[in-house]
Amino acid sequence: MMNTPMVHAAEVIAAYGGSAEEMVRRRDAQCPMGRMGDAWDVAYAALFLASDEAKYITGTELVVDGGLTVNCVSSRAETHPSSKLQRHKRKHRDPRLGRKGA
């Protein structure tokens, strides 16, 4: 989540009860780093990619989201059906096979 002028639009603030301070507080609380990012966070990432220090970095994606993606992926993985199946398999190993049951 980025703290930009767009999130301070009247309709966004209205969705948070009409208080800009409450909107910022609640959005900050949703971010794993405890605050929304700002334009400088994105600018510094772009500056790094354009610098000589990043000269060997190609064909990659640099996510500037303060950990939101990782938080969502790990939360989804815990509730994904295949994750539940893996936990079940770990709990119910077949002792005759000496390994996890199929």
Backbone hydrogen bonds in HBPLUS format (Angstrom, degrees):
<---DONOR---> <-ACCEPTOR-->    atom                        ^
c    i                          cat <-CA-CA->   ^        H-A-AA   ^      H-
h    n   atom  resd res      DA  || num        DHA   H-A  angle D-A-AA Bond
n    s   type  num  typ     dist DA aas  dist angle  dist       angle   num
A0037-GLY N   A0001-MET O   2.87 MM  36  6.18 156.8  1.93 165.6 159.2     1
A0003-ASN N   A0037-GLY O   2.60 MM  34  5.84 169.1  1.61 160.3 160.5     2
A0007-VAL N   A0004-THR O   3.07 MM   3  5.72 136.2  2.27 116.4 125.7     3
A0008-HIS N   A0005-PRO O   3.07 MM   3  5.24 151.0  2.16 104.2 113.3     4
A0009-ALA N   A0006-MET O   3.18 MM   3  5.45 156.7  2.24 113.0 113.6     5
A0012-VAL N   A0009-ALA O   3.06 MM   3  5.44 127.7  2.34 108.1 121.5     6
A0013-ILE N   A0009-ALA O   3.05 MM   4  6.33 169.6  2.06 163.4 166.2     7
A0014-ALA N   A0010-ALA O   2.85 MM   4  5.99 151.6  1.93 146.2 154.8     8
A0015-ALA N   A0011-GLU O   3.29 MM   4  6.40 141.1  2.45 129.6 137.7     9
A0015-ALA N   A0012-VAL O   3.06 MM   3  5.21 126.1  2.36  98.6 112.3    10
A0016-TYR N   A0013-ILE O   2.97 MM   3  5.22 147.9  2.08 105.0 115.1    11
A0018-GLY N   A0013-ILE O   2.90 MM   5  5.06 148.4  2.00 137.9 133.9    12
A0017-GLY N   A0014-ALA O   3.15 MM   3  5.20 146.9  2.27 116.0 112.3    13
A0023-MET N   A0019-SER O   2.95 MM   4  6.19 155.1  2.01 148.2 155.5    14
A0024-VAL N   A0020-ALA O   3.00 MM   4  6.24 165.0  2.02 151.9 154.6    15
A0025-ARG N   A0021-GLU O   2.94 MM   4  6.11 161.8  1.97 146.2 151.9    16
A0026-ARG N   A0022-GLU O   2.89 MM   4  6.02 165.9  1.91 151.5 154.9    17
A0027-ARG N   A0023-MET O   2.95 MM   4  6.08 161.7  1.98 150.7 156.2    18
A0028-ASP N   A0024-VAL O   2.82 MM   4  5.88 158.6  1.87 149.8 156.2    19
A0029-ALA N   A0025-ARG O   3.03 MM   4  6.19 152.2  2.11 141.4 149.0    20
A0030-GLN N   A0026-ARG O   3.22 MM   4  6.47 130.5  2.48 136.0 147.7    21
A0030-GLN N   A0027-ARG O   3.17 MM   3  5.15 135.8  2.37  96.0 108.0    22
A0031-CYS N   A0028-ASP O   3.14 MM   3  5.44 153.1  2.21 107.5 115.6    23
A0034-GLY N   A0031-CYS O   2.85 MM   3  5.15 159.8  1.89 114.5 121.0    24
A0041-ASP N   A0038-ASP O   3.00 MM   3  5.51 131.4  2.24 112.0 123.7    25
A0043-ALA N   A0039-ALA O   2.88 MM   4  6.11 160.7  1.92 151.0 157.4    26
A0044-TYR N   A0040-TRP O   2.84 MM   4  5.95 161.1  1.88 151.9 155.3    27
A0045-ALA N   A0041-ASP O   3.29 MM   4  6.45 150.3  2.39 136.0 143.4    28
A0046-ALA N   A0042-VAL O   2.99 MM   4  6.28 160.9  2.03 153.4 158.4    29
A0047-LEU N   A0043-ALA O   2.81 MM   4  6.02 155.0  1.87 148.7 156.5    30
A0048-PHE N   A0044-TYR O   2.95 MM   4  6.11 153.7  2.02 141.4 147.7    31
A0049-LEU N   A0045-ALA O   3.05 MM   4  6.37 163.9  2.08 149.5 153.0    32
A0050-ALA N   A0046-ALA O   2.98 MM   4  6.20 141.1  2.14 144.1 154.8    33
A0051-SER N   A0048-PHE O   2.99 MM   3  5.09 153.5  2.06 105.2 113.7    34
A0054-ALA N   A0051-SER O   3.21 MM   3  5.68 157.4  2.26 109.0 115.4    35
A0055-LYS N   A0052-ASP O   3.11 MM   3  5.02 155.8  2.17 115.8 113.2    36
A0057-ILE N   A0054-ALA O   3.07 MM   3  5.35 167.4  2.09 117.9 120.5    37
A0068-LEU N   A0065-ASP O   3.29 MM   3  5.67 168.7  2.30 114.8 118.1    38
A0071-ASN N   A0067-GLY O   2.98 MM   4  6.10 162.1  2.01 153.7 159.4    39
A0072-CYS N   A0068-LEU O   2.89 MM   4  6.10 158.5  1.93 152.4 157.7    40
A0073-VAL N   A0069-THR O   2.89 MM   4  6.07 165.7  1.91 156.3 160.3    41
A0074-SER N   A0070-VAL O   2.95 MM   4  6.05 168.5  1.96 151.8 155.0    42
A0075-SER N   A0071-ASN O   3.06 MM   4  6.11 152.4  2.14 140.3 148.2    43
A0076-ARG N   A0072-CYS O   2.91 MM   4  6.03 159.5  1.96 148.6 154.2    44
A0077-ALA N   A0073-VAL O   2.90 MM   4  6.04 154.6  1.96 147.6 154.9    45
A0078-GLU N   A0074-SER O   3.24 MM   4  6.38 148.9  2.34 139.3 145.6    46
A0079-THR N   A0076-ARG O   3.12 MM   3  5.33 131.7  2.37 100.4 112.9    47
A0080-HIS N   A0076-ARG O   2.89 MM   4  5.91 118.9  2.27 145.7 162.6    48
A0083-SER N   A0080-HIS O   2.94 MM   3  5.29 127.3  2.23 108.6 122.7    49
A0084-LYS N   A0080-HIS O   3.18 MM   4  6.61 151.1  2.27 151.1 159.7    50
A0085-LEU N   A0081-PRO O   2.98 MM   4  6.27 153.6  2.05 148.6 156.1    51
A0086-GLN N   A0082-SER O   2.98 MM   4  6.21 156.6  2.04 144.7 150.2    52
A0087-ARG N   A0083-SER O   3.05 MM   4  6.33 157.2  2.10 146.9 152.7    53
A0088-HIS N   A0084-LYS O   2.96 MM   4  6.18 153.7  2.03 145.9 153.4    54
A0089-LYS N   A0085-LEU O   2.88 MM   4  6.17 158.6  1.93 152.5 158.2    55
A0090-ARG N   A0086-GLN O   3.00 MM   4  6.24 153.6  2.07 146.3 153.1    56
A0091-LYS N   A0087-ARG O   3.09 MM   4  6.32 150.1  2.18 143.4 151.1    57
A0092-HIS N   A0088-HIS O   3.01 MM   4  6.18 147.0  2.12 149.6 158.6    58
A0097-LEU N   A0094-ASP O   3.12 MM   3  5.62 139.8  2.29 111.3 121.1    59
